């Protein structure tokens, strides 16, 4: 089994009853020989739920700000391409 993970928080309960939380920005989860594996670019682990919730909130805010910057760069690129196309069209008209 393999599946994609979204940005979120996971709770793991070990055989001894101990609980640990993992916050991650997405990734893949899969099993190899009945062993759980997670592939992600970064993660945060703690036994404290409130700490993990705060980490997740701050990381989500950072991701949103990064996406906002990417969208702004794409908008400027679109404008630049459109201006270039219009200038080429103007030059080619008799």
Secondary structure, DSSP 8 states (H G I E B T S, - for coil): -EEEE-SEEEEEE-TTS-EEEEEES-EEEEEETTEEEEE-S-EEEES-HHHHHHHHHHHHHHHHHHHHHHHHHHHHHHHHHHHHHHHHHHHH--
